[in-house]
Amino acid sequence: MDPHQRLLLQRRLGVFRTLAWGLVLMLGLIYAWLQLVRHAEFKQLALQQAVKVRPVPAPRGLVLDRNGYRLVDNRRALHLVIQREDLPSKPEVVEALAQALQVDPAALARKIQIYRAAGKGRPLVLKENMDESDIAVAERVRARFPFLSMEVAPRRVYLGDELAGHVLGYVGEVDEDLMKAKPGLYHLGETIGKDGYEASGNDRLKGIDGQKRILVDQLGQEVASFGQVDAIPGHTVFLTLDAGLQKVLQDAYVGEAGAAVVLDLRDGGVLAMYSSPSYDPNLFLNRLSQEMVDRYLRNPARPMINRAIQGIYAPGSTFKLLVALTALEKGVITPQTVIYCSGKKNFYGREFRCDKPTGHGALNLVQAIAQSCDVYFYTVASMLDIDDIYATAEKYGLTELTGIDLPREKRSRIPSRAWKAKASPRDPKWYAGETISVGIGQGAVGVTPLGLARFYALLATKGRLLTPHLFMGLRNDQTNALEPAPPSPSRETGLDPRLWSVLDEGLSEVVQSGTAAANPFVREIAKEIPFSGKTGTAQVATFVDRAHYARQAKHLKDHALFAGYAPREHPQIAFAVVVENAGFGSTAAAPIAAKLVQYWFVNRLKHPIPPPRGRLVDPFSPEPQEAK
């Protein structure tokens, strides 16, 4: 080889050797920089791809009745989910997944988009509460879509089925509207109370989610755990309900619509509240079938309405006590005022009939209450102004919400001139003849069963206006004992004891010798446990005579009512019973009231239902004690 060419070749080899060693040195420096300087950063990135943080859903608190019987429990359920970091983005994958799960592709795509946009939250649940057949289908789907996973989570169980559906309510996933209305308060996928006490007591019942750190393989399967922060369950809550008394009402309303409420006269606690037809909250934990939608949401019987706090009923003769109280306080009558009933009377050119066509004869106030004489109270109402009646109702709490700790309570409707001007702008004038109808609890007046029970509780306590409530207290997790809630507010209304004694005597006579005494069962129970109350029959449709009424269809029959308290001496409970389209209060509503009196004062003490573990001592004494 030419020396010149050799020298040129050596120079080129030197350059290549220098470049090669430079490249090796540079790679070494880069490697050292990556290993020594950025080691921690890259280690963290690697772990983020392999170590996942999973939320641990917190169980909601249990719900117990006043004696410790479980009304709402939790159990473990298996869900098919997509973790938030595994949400698919390709439209074709989403559509294929929707077809495999037999769900609407557009709805699934929208849900995935919402979950992807959320900053944090629980995983997207595709199938919940899976049984064996669901699990088999889910495993086949997971073979095609490895980003799916199974998750065990707590699930609500309502142990009484329809026993207290309206009181307890149900739970469901938080919706977008609520999250927008209260930003930061709820997380996507969180389970919250949707109705009943589940909704009003949500802050007590919901727990605090935990989290766990897990190592996953390339398919997203958990292979190891790196620790866990346990979820904190919600508080276990005692309600004032008595499950046995609730069952008495449930059995009494079979085949009938209406509502009943029983109040504890010591503090306003709701001992029972039943609305018929009821519903089973367990059915609302799953996606409703069309049959269930028609049965519950499109049913003209409106089973989802809590009639106890949302039903507005003409109170019928149960309202006569307020009219009597108004007249006594205004001084237009005295207890000794006698009015003659011939069976009908003309007011303002219109004939108003009494329930007894042949008339009651001459009656004083106590006798008029006992016999429920319409002519007597027509006459009394004619002496009053409608605003006088409204003012008395306002004084004794009948125009306001009761304040019960349940959502969507409605206010009773007590008419006045101002009310009519607002409700009927085309004919705003209040006519004197309208007051006549209000005098017997008809016309524009309407009350909720709870509002009516509260008014009779006021009569039973000689003028103390209670705040009905369901929350009794929390369970101490260490001792299982009740930690009672602060007393609910009440106020004294200044009811004159002399006037109260007249009304009390009249209500006692209703059961002893008046309209309710006509029922043999009521008469029998009253002999053992003397109680007081007032029958009521609220007209739904007009009729010519009794023969015409007998031919009326069921939905055109009168509503039956009974409201009162027991026992007469030193009352413990007050109650209101409404049975829709059932006829007379003495035949349909009063027997239900007698059944609840019998249970509370006889059967509950003689034949108690088997106690649960950790049962509380019943704070009621077998001997009647005067409510303070």
C-alpha positions, 0 to 999 in steps of 0.5 A: 500500500502506498505510504500516503494512502496508509497515512490517510487510512490511519488518520481516518481510523483515528477519527473513527476511534475518537468518535467511537470512544466519544460516543461510549463516553457520552453514553456512559455519562448519560447512563450515569446521569440517568442512574444517579441524578434522575433515578428517583424520578424514573423510579416514581414514573415506573411505579406509577405504571405498576402501582395503582391507588384504588378507592375503598368504598366506605359502608353506610351506617346501619339504621336501627329502630328505637329498640335496636332492630335493624331496619337497614343493613349492608352486605358485600356485593360484586360489581364489574367496573372500569378503573378511571385510569383504564377508561377506553378512549377509542370509539370502536372499543366503547361500542364493542364493550356496549354490545358485549354488555347489552347497553346503549353505546351512546349512554356508555360513551357519555358516562365514560367521558364524564368519568374521564373528565372528573378529577377524582372519584370511584370507578365506573360501575358497569354491572352491579350486585352480580349473581352467579350468572352475571359473573359468568357473563362478566368473565367472558367479557373480561377475556375480551376487554382486560381493562375491566375488573371486579370490585367488592363493595358494600350494598344496602339491604332494607330488611323490612321490605315495604315495612317503612319504605317511605320513611327509610327511602333509598340510595343511588349514585350521585347525579351531575346536577347535584354535583354541580349544585354542591361542587366539591361535596360529592365524588363521582360514583358516590352513593348517596341517599335519594329519599326518606331518611337516607337522604335527610340523614345522609351526612350521618350515614355516609362514611369516609372512603379509604384507599389501597395501593396495589401492584398490577401486571401488564394486564392490570391484574392485582399481584401485590398490595403496598398497604391500605388506609381503611374506610371509615363506616358511617354512623349507626343511627337509631330512629324513633320508630318502633318496628312492631308498631310499624308492622301493626299499621302495615297489616292494617292497611292491606288493600287500602290506601292512606297514611297513619302517624303515631307520635311520642308525646314526651319529645315528638319522636315518630313511633310509627309512620306508614303510607299505603301503598308502600314500596320496597326500597331494595327494588331501587338499588338495581336498574328498574325494569319497565314493569317496575317503572309502570308499577311504581313510577307511573302507577295512578295510585302513586305508591312513591308519595309519602302520604303521611307528609305529602298527602293533603286531605280534607280533615272532615270532622277532626277539624271541628276541634280547631273550630271549637277552640277558635269559637271558645277563644273568641267568646262567640260560644261557651261550653254550655252553648246549646244549638238545636239540630233538626238534620239541616239548616239554611245559611245564605240561601243554601241548605246544609245537611247534617250527617244524621237526617233526623237531627240530633236535637239540642246539643251543647259543645261536648255533646256536639263533639261526641256526636259530630253534629254538623249543624252545630258546627255550621252554626258556630262557623257562621259566627266566625270569620275565616281569618279568625279560624286561620289565626287560631290554626297559626297560633297552634302550629297547623299552618306551618311545616312540622319540621320533621327530618324528612325531605319534601314535607308539604304544608297543611292548607288552612284558608284565609282571605289572603290565601284565596286572593293568591290562589284564586286571582279570578275570584279572590273574594272570600264568601261567608258560605265558604266558612260554613264548609270549613267549619266541618273540615270541608271546602278549601281546608286540607291537612297532612296526616302528620300535621293532624297528628301534631295538632292532636298531640298539642291537645294531649299535652295541653298546649305544647307544640312538638317538633316531630322527628325520626333521629333518636341518636347514634350508637356508640361503637364500643358499647353499642349503647345509644348516644341520644340526640339533643331534645327537639324544640317545642314551645308552649302555646298558652292553651287555656286549661279550662278550654282544654278540659272541655275539648278533652271531655268531648274527645273522650265521649267520642270513644265512650258514647259517641261516633267511634263507640258505634264500632264494637272493636273500638268499644272493646279496646276502649274498655281496657285502655280508655283513649280519646279521639275524633272521627272524621269523614271527608267527602270526595264526591257529592251524592244525593242520599245514602242510597246514591252514596252506596252505588258510588264507585270505590274511588268516589267514596269518602275518606275516613279519618280518626285522630286522637291520643291515648290513654286519656289520663296521662297520654303517652301517644298521639296519632292520626289515621287516614284511609282513602275512599273507605267510608266513615271514620268510625268504621274504617279509621277508628279500628286502626287507631284501636289496633295501634292502641292495643299493641302499644299498651297491651301486646307490646308489653305482654308479648314482646317480639324476640329481642335482637342482640344488644337490645336497648331497654324500652324507656317507656314505663308499663305504667302510664306517666304524664308527659311533661 
